[in-house]
Amino acid sequence: MDVLSEVLEVLDLKCTSVDPVRLRDIHTGRDESLQAWFVVSGGCTLKCMDDDAGYKLRSLDGVLLADGGRHELRPDSGKASSPARLLRCVYALDRALPHPLARHLPGRLLLRSRDLTDESEFGRAAWLLEGELINARPGFDHVARRLADIMLVEMLRRCQLDGPEPVFLAALSEPVIHAALQRIHDRLDRPWRVPDLAKSAGLSTRAFTERFHHRVGEPPLRYIRFWRMLKARRELRGTTAPIKAVAAHAGYESAAGFGRAFRRVFGRAPSTLR
């Protein structure tokens, strides 16, 4: 599985609700911990009330608000007869989980339609999602939430920021570090050493460690340790595999050593997840 897909799966980052909005007047957004606004058609301005930041949005633009906070959407002037059509998607993510995507997700991510490789492809997802909500056929809520997940992934792929590129997402856009992450994820049971990863990347150990830390948000061995624990946590919660087998999948030779490492990260024994 590719790195981003696996991370999203292990963090259980997914849409919990979707609502269509026709923007005729000023709309005050609800304060949710993680939500996105996608413009299906028309234009508007999203204004964050906490710091007065504003984003002018056109068709197929989107904004992810990861830190909650009050905000409002204002329709473009002179377009009252043709209100903007938007989708509001709320997502669930435990920001306390030990992964840089969860811990360092920027407060705001901006998706501009002009940066899409194929604008029509993203548009189809938005139009299909809106159609599911309007027609309300059996199973529409499940389909709509999955389409909202697809739109979130596209935002994470092509996001823009007012400030520096976010850690971890920055690693996925750098081939050398992305390849190192893929090697780690593919063989998590391997006793990884930083010099081996650096050699595969064609870099010195120091250069690799600095670049990995800067792009991923954590040093290599710390990332590997936490990723092993996150994968083990998911396996413990979702399967009946013996704890000894889960420990081996995470690269531990003994269940006792795995248990101690697990408690250091999550503050509880692996058996409590069963």
Steps between C-alpha positions, in 0.01 A plus 500: 500500500629850425613713793221758513223240459643292783541799730142615442378145567700458821403845631138421407465842340158496336193708429220486757243730338434699182253783447413697186479878537345753261661831585249783453596703808782507755534153650661451843687170513474263793810451714627149422848367571562396137283606208531595136304725268495415128346729240300308240408810299496876541725704725524622858740623769576298812604718793652362822376703794788424739775667294304677225660288225296477180498270197326583175373175351381410151352185349685181614713684758507367855618590851577257781461649849692275737493708818129573527413860572222731390473592134250632252440475128393800298349461151651694214320832452262524207433125479196468724294349215751216464617402849830322542470128563731361767565176685588496868688186603584416862783254570614303804866489603663439838763776504672342803613191307881481463529574131618828342197524267270499803714716725617759248207531261489875422206698626398580141564333167393658173421315178491708181332349194774644279750266670304186413650275235152427368238744621218290353606196707465688830183662371342159436556402864340826619205469263446134587509585871250782458278274290499230766388752763226643277358168374533320835485150356554202735859503625555863400655598835768230476580588137511874578745452785730287285497762226585763764797284600619504137476879492701528823778285354515727195530799732787339692674424168477851361452732796632854520600690812559856600816382678756218469414166346359269772716222638424147386302628200827663395671160521253351253600756239874429532590176316799402718315527833177363357689191380655457846156518662370242255786262587426540871127444454549198273735320743409618847622176657855562375761622754552834327823693545540861391826432307316235293218742415752771418697268271182403311423871462850575369574740786734516795347397832508860625350649184226238489412543868478879469291488183269230639447692826434826316251348254327236714499692827681231703842327488498165318518265800236692692268488199557124464434438870173694504383359167554147632286581802224654288490197270496268801220700660289462187570126480414450866170684459399343170619138516523204736869438427697397811699780662820308427415506127415872513835561669682310224321697229622817673860380501521379863651165590314471831149586612641640827722753320212594273271547800745737668539706181125510449437625854761775458316633197134447590509472882323164502576132442429346157255254657265785598410549134353151480 
